[in-house]
Amino acid sequence: QHVRNEWEKIHFASFSHGDHIEYLRAEETINFEAQIDIAGLSPADIRVTIYFGKENEAGKIINEDSLDMIFNRVEESLSVFTCSMTPNSGGILFYSVRIIPNHPLMMRTLEPDLVHWS
């Protein structure tokens, strides 16, 4: 209930990746960082995930995957989450970041009213 009470107050302050790469090379590491105002929650109350994949001719994301970001530090009242990814193929990668609750008693990973997208 505490997470539900604070959920609407959460928001992304910024999201970036290392060199602002537009075209990926295979085996090239990308460093991601998200700065998030988590309101009255603790970093353990949320899960920050990068959702990514390639786009097909119809504009749909295919071969989608996700990667959890790890809480790194607090910076000026914002919680900073980071991760690194090394794609095994090059090209254009489409991605978004989502915040979902992190609780062992949740029945489903995604609750429609408890998701924030970057």
Secondary structure per residue as TSV (DSSP state, phi and psi in degrees):
chain	resnum	aa	ss	phi	psi
A	1	Q	-	360.0	-35.7
A	2	H	H	-59.4	-43.4
A	3	V	H	-62.3	-46.6
A	4	R	H	-58.5	-39.7
A	5	N	H	-66.1	-31.1
A	6	E	H	-96.5	-11.2
A	7	W	G	-56.5	-45.2
A	8	E	G	-69.5	-13.9
A	9	K	G	-85.5	-15.0
A	10	I	-	-71.3	139.7
A	11	H	E	-157.9	153.2
A	12	F	E	-75.5	128.7
A	13	A	E	-89.8	-40.8
A	14	S	E	-161.5	158.8
A	15	F	E	-145.2	132.0
A	16	S	E	-147.4	163.5
A	17	H	E	-132.2	142.4
A	18	G	T	-16.4	-83.8
A	19	D	T	-101.6	14.3
A	20	H	-	52.4	50.0
A	21	I	-	-69.1	133.3
A	22	E	S	-101.8	-31.2
A	23	Y	S	-123.6	123.7
A	24	L	B	-87.7	146.0
A	25	R	-	-106.8	141.9
A	26	A	T	-57.8	141.1
A	27	E	T	67.4	15.4
A	28	E	-	-97.0	124.8
A	29	T	-	-79.2	135.9
A	30	I	E	-116.7	131.1
A	31	N	E	-103.6	125.4
A	32	F	E	-108.6	148.1
A	33	E	E	-142.9	131.9
A	34	A	E	-122.6	129.1
A	35	Q	E	-106.3	122.1
A	36	I	E	-131.0	133.9
A	37	D	E	-85.2	110.2
A	38	I	-	-96.4	15.2
A	39	A	T	55.8	-130.0
A	40	G	T	-92.9	18.5
A	41	L	-	-96.7	166.8
A	42	S	-	-101.1	158.8
A	43	P	G	-56.1	-28.8
A	44	A	G	-71.4	-16.5
A	45	D	G	-79.1	-14.0
A	46	I	E	-126.7	161.1
A	47	R	E	-125.2	123.7
A	48	V	E	-107.2	125.0
A	49	T	E	-133.1	137.0
A	50	I	E	-90.7	125.4
A	51	Y	E	-107.0	122.9
A	52	F	E	-143.8	164.8
A	53	G	E	175.0	179.9
A	54	K	E	-92.6	161.5
A	55	E	E	-109.1	135.6
A	56	N	-	-89.7	-177.3
A	57	E	T	-62.0	-26.0
A	58	A	T	-86.4	-0.4
A	59	G	S	84.8	14.0
A	60	K	-	-99.5	144.8
A	61	I	E	-73.9	127.9
A	62	I	E	-121.3	163.5
A	63	N	E	50.9	40.5
A	64	E	E	-68.9	153.7
A	65	D	E	-152.2	172.7
A	66	S	E	-141.4	157.8
A	67	L	E	-141.6	125.0
A	68	D	E	-74.4	139.4
A	69	M	-	-93.3	151.0
A	70	I	E	-109.3	137.1
A	71	F	E	-61.8	130.0
A	72	N	E	-111.3	-47.2
A	73	R	E	-171.1	170.8
A	74	V	E	-107.0	131.8
A	75	E	E	-133.9	111.7
A	76	E	T	51.2	50.6
A	77	S	T	70.3	4.1
A	78	L	E	-103.0	140.7
A	79	S	E	-87.2	128.7
A	80	V	E	-105.7	124.4
A	81	F	E	-114.2	139.6
A	82	T	E	-136.0	161.1
A	83	C	E	-167.4	164.7
A	84	S	E	-125.5	145.8
A	85	M	E	-135.8	137.9
A	86	T	-	-122.7	96.6
A	87	P	-	-62.9	147.3
A	88	N	S	-93.0	2.7
A	89	S	S	-143.8	155.2
A	90	G	-	-90.7	-176.9
A	91	G	B	113.8	-162.2
A	92	I	-	-92.0	130.4
A	93	L	-	-115.8	126.7
A	94	F	E	-99.9	137.6
A	95	Y	E	-152.3	160.9
A	96	S	E	-146.4	161.0
A	97	V	E	-113.7	138.6
A	98	R	E	-128.1	152.0
A	99	I	E	-117.4	128.7
A	100	I	E	-132.7	160.1
A	101	P	E	-65.9	152.4
A	102	N	-	-124.3	100.3
A	103	H	-	-148.2	133.7
A	104	P	T	-65.9	-19.1
A	105	L	T	-93.1	2.5
A	106	M	-	-68.1	134.3
A	107	M	S	-75.8	-35.9
A	108	R	S	-123.8	151.2
A	109	T	S	-66.1	-42.6
A	110	L	-	-113.9	123.8
A	111	E	-	-107.7	121.5
A	112	P	T	-51.2	-36.4
A	113	D	T	-89.0	3.9
A	114	L	S	-126.9	54.4
A	115	V	-	-139.0	132.5
A	116	H	E	-116.1	131.1
A	117	W	E	-109.1	145.5
A	118	S	-	-74.7	360.0
